[in-house]
Amino acid sequence: VVSEQVKGFQNISHYSDYQPLLSSSRICERWDEQFLLSGLADVLSFLCEESSDANFFSMTKKLAADYFAVATKEYFMAMALILAHRNIQGSSPNPCVGCVYVKEGKVVGMGYTQSYGGLHAERHAYENVSSAQSLCGAEAYVSLEPCCHHYSWKSGQKITREPCAVFLHRLGISKVNVAILDPDQQVSGGGVQHLLDCGIAVQVGLLKQSAQRLLWRYILHRKRVKQGTKRNITIGLKWAQSLDGRLAAPSGQSQWISSPSSLIYSQWLRYVYDGVMVGAGTFINDRPALSLRHPFCVRKSVAKVKKIIFDPQFRTLRFDKFQDHYRHMKDNAEVYWIGRKDMSEEATKLARMQFPSEERHCVMSIWDPDQPLQHLFENDRFLQITSKSMSLLVEGGPRLHNMLIGADVVDFLHIVTAPLWLGGKHEVCPSGPVLPHDLDHPPYYSLIHHQRFGQDLLSEYAHTHHKTFL
Ligand SMILES: NC(=O)c1ccc[n+]([C@@H]2O[C@H](COP(=O)([O-])OP(=O)(O)OC[C@H]3O[C@@H](n4cnc5c(N)ncnc54)[C@H](OP(=O)(O)O)[C@@H]3O)[C@@H](O)[C@H]2O)c1
């Protein structure tokens, strides 16, 4: 059955086409959709700890045991999925993957993808196997199909490495349980096929929806690369609103709308997205830091999270408190200003005024308002600054959100609704110009997740294009 599926996978071009194949597979579907996300608070709580890998591994076992009374296949795969969280940021733009080796019903090795260019989960888990232990006859649980290509990248250099599928065969693994196939065009079922060709049993699809939810940025990115679309960055919007749908009080204040536990979730979102963007209004009104402050965020290399200010007329650079707001935002992350193409002279003058020479290149006149907004995300300079990024989180304000939704470039919405009423005429989301589409065909989103954070309600939506997540 699996072999037929693999042939099917090699002939299809869209990731969503995998679905009928996966659901026809002989997998155990005793999976609870809310598994990882409702457990997210637990996952976060132990990611917070500056813990060693050994500590992390024992927490992983404990967490999985909380969900599964007995050591089933799902239990081991759940561990692999939790392990994958360990380096969700650092592994980007590679996928974060977890791996568990099980022999005679006991976990003998655990690992996760190391930072970009480092060891894949299968090898890292092997490094953690006690030296006396042979893996001959053991089973492997991996949250993503093992790779079948002979290289990876480190600091822009190609490094020749044995593919993980070959590695697992050399270890003598008897069965490989895979949550989802790798949508990357270099793999796409090739890893599973190699294992099958070597006589290793393979099961595909165990806890597949949890794995899809974990890897949504990666899946969409590889799907777009496969389709050859120039814009391959995933865009998510995040905002906090009142019960009456307002993003700010009439005074313009908005930063206190949601509760502290929702704010932790906001930190998590910043952590998992590769970049953060806000509009000029938000930069001026809110003096946002856009930083990763929570302990689980500072654990790993976070300098990669880029900060982008969308400011068509570069009015923030003329703002009298610019330096104060900029210093508040400046840490070791790169900050960029994006504005209109036809304002490049003005932008150069303003950049000269506000920045020392080495920082001036961060002001980019690349947006052409006469072109559809999606062209911005296909612009060569935009692609250059986001070349290692799969995703961008736009944190407001409402006018920028409105523009992006109107241009139909938004993949995910993360909305926190707090139980308060703000009133006032303005700041309703989305506000701003009339959306450029008729009411018969508005951009449509489907609810994919909701959760309470204290008194707040988190609701998350995916664009209806993305059937994989629905
Ligand atoms: N509750 C929340 O989660 C949340 C989050 C963020 C912000 N906020 C609140 O939102 C407010 C600020 O939001 P905002 O909507 O005023 O500003 P904004 O969204 O931060 O900034 C909008 C930017 O987009 C540009 N823009 C928007 N529509 C455009 C169009 N059709 N053509 C060209 N440029 C366009 C604006 O250009 P111009 O410079 O030309 O105007 C401006 O630079 C603040 O009160 C803040 O506290 C709330």
The ligand as an SDF file (V2000), in Angstrom:
LIG
                    3D

 48 52  0  0  0  0  0  0  0  0999 V2000
   -4.7140   45.6830   18.9250 N   0  0  0  0  0  0  0  0  0  0  0  0
   -3.7140   45.3520   18.1880 C   0  0  0  0  0  0  0  0  0  0  0  0
   -3.3630   44.1670   18.0630 O   0  0  0  0  0  0  0  0  0  0  0  0
   -2.9510   46.4240   17.4620 C   0  0  0  0  0  0  0  0  0  0  0  0
   -1.7840   46.0770   16.7690 C   0  0  0  0  0  0  0  0  0  0  0  0
   -1.0960   47.0630   16.1090 C   0  0  0  0  0  0  0  0  0  0  0  0
   -1.5700   48.3630   16.1350 C   0  0  0  0  0  0  0  0  0  0  0  0
   -2.6990   48.6770   16.8270 N   0  0  0  0  0  0  0  0  0  0  0  0
   -3.2070   50.0470   16.8590 C   0  0  0  0  0  0  0  0  0  0  0  0
   -3.4600   50.4590   15.5460 O   0  0  0  0  0  0  0  0  0  0  0  0
   -3.2380   51.8500   15.4150 C   0  0  0  0  0  0  0  0  0  0  0  0
   -2.3120   52.0970   14.2410 C   0  0  0  0  0  0  0  0  0  0  0  0
   -2.8190   51.4750   13.1030 O   0  0  0  0  0  0  0  0  0  0  0  0
   -3.0810   52.2340   11.7320 P   0  0  0  0  0  0  0  0  0  0  0  0
   -4.0700   51.4480   10.9810 O   0  0  0  0  0  0  0  0  0  0  0  0
   -3.3560   53.6710   11.9970 O   0  0  0  0  0  0  0  0  0  0  0  0
   -1.6630   52.2020   11.0490 O   0  0  0  0  0  0  0  0  0  0  0  0
   -0.7560   50.9890   10.5680 P   0  0  0  0  0  0  0  0  0  0  0  0
   -1.5950   49.9190   10.0210 O   0  0  0  0  0  0  0  0  0  0  0  0
    0.2360   50.6880   11.6250 O   0  0  0  0  0  0  0  0  0  0  0  0
    0.0290   51.6840    9.4020 O   0  0  0  0  0  0  0  0  0  0  0  0
   -0.5190   51.7090    8.1390 C   0  0  0  0  0  0  0  0  0  0  0  0
    0.5540   51.9910    7.1220 C   0  0  0  0  0  0  0  0  0  0  0  0
    0.0990   51.4990    5.8990 O   0  0  0  0  0  0  0  0  0  0  0  0
   -0.0360   52.5770    4.9910 C   0  0  0  0  0  0  0  0  0  0  0  0
   -1.2690   52.3910    4.2330 N   0  0  0  0  0  0  0  0  0  0  0  0
   -2.4080   51.8430    4.6720 C   0  0  0  0  0  0  0  0  0  0  0  0
   -3.3010   51.7890    3.7010 N   0  0  0  0  0  0  0  0  0  0  0  0
   -2.7170   52.3150    2.6250 C   0  0  0  0  0  0  0  0  0  0  0  0
   -3.1140   52.5290    1.2820 C   0  0  0  0  0  0  0  0  0  0  0  0
   -4.3080   52.1650    0.8590 N   0  0  0  0  0  0  0  0  0  0  0  0
   -2.2470   53.0670    0.4260 N   0  0  0  0  0  0  0  0  0  0  0  0
   -1.0350   53.4010    0.8470 C   0  0  0  0  0  0  0  0  0  0  0  0
   -0.5760   53.2290    2.1020 N   0  0  0  0  0  0  0  0  0  0  0  0
   -1.4070   52.6900    2.9750 C   0  0  0  0  0  0  0  0  0  0  0  0
   -0.0790   53.8380    5.8020 C   0  0  0  0  0  0  0  0  0  0  0  0
    0.4400   54.8420    5.0080 O   0  0  0  0  0  0  0  0  0  0  0  0
    0.5290   56.3800    5.4920 P   0  0  0  0  0  0  0  0  0  0  0  0
    1.8130   56.4910    6.2170 O   0  0  0  0  0  0  0  0  0  0  0  0
    0.5180   57.1200    4.2130 O   0  0  0  0  0  0  0  0  0  0  0  0
   -0.6530   56.6400    6.3500 O   0  0  0  0  0  0  0  0  0  0  0  0
    0.7910   53.4730    6.9720 C   0  0  0  0  0  0  0  0  0  0  0  0
    2.1480   53.6840    6.7110 O   0  0  0  0  0  0  0  0  0  0  0  0
   -2.6350   52.2980   16.7120 C   0  0  0  0  0  0  0  0  0  0  0  0
   -3.6340   52.9250   17.4950 O   0  0  0  0  0  0  0  0  0  0  0  0
   -2.1980   51.0390   17.3690 C   0  0  0  0  0  0  0  0  0  0  0  0
   -2.2160   51.1710   18.7660 O   0  0  0  0  0  0  0  0  0  0  0  0
   -3.3990   47.7260   17.4870 C   0  0  0  0  0  0  0  0  0  0  0  0
  1  2  1  0
  2  3  2  0
  2  4  1  0
  4  5  1  0
  4 48  2  0
  5  6  2  0
  6  7  1  0
  7  8  2  0
  8  9  1  0
  8 48  1  0
  9 10  1  0
  9 46  1  0
 10 11  1  0
 11 12  1  0
 11 44  1  0
 12 13  1  0
 13 14  1  0
 14 15  2  0
 14 16  1  0
 14 17  1  0
 17 18  1  0
 18 19  2  0
 18 20  1  0
 18 21  1  0
 21 22  1  0
 22 23  1  0
 23 24  1  0
 23 42  1  0
 24 25  1  0
 25 26  1  0
 25 36  1  0
 26 27  1  0
 26 35  1  0
 27 28  2  0
 28 29  1  0
 29 30  1  0
 29 35  2  0
 30 31  1  0
 30 32  2  0
 32 33  1  0
 33 34  2  0
 34 35  1  0
 36 37  1  0
 36 42  1  0
 37 38  1  0
 38 39  2  0
 38 40  1  0
 38 41  1  0
 42 43  1  0
 44 45  1  0
 44 46  1  0
 46 47  1  0
M  CHG  2   8   1  16  -1
M  END
$$$$
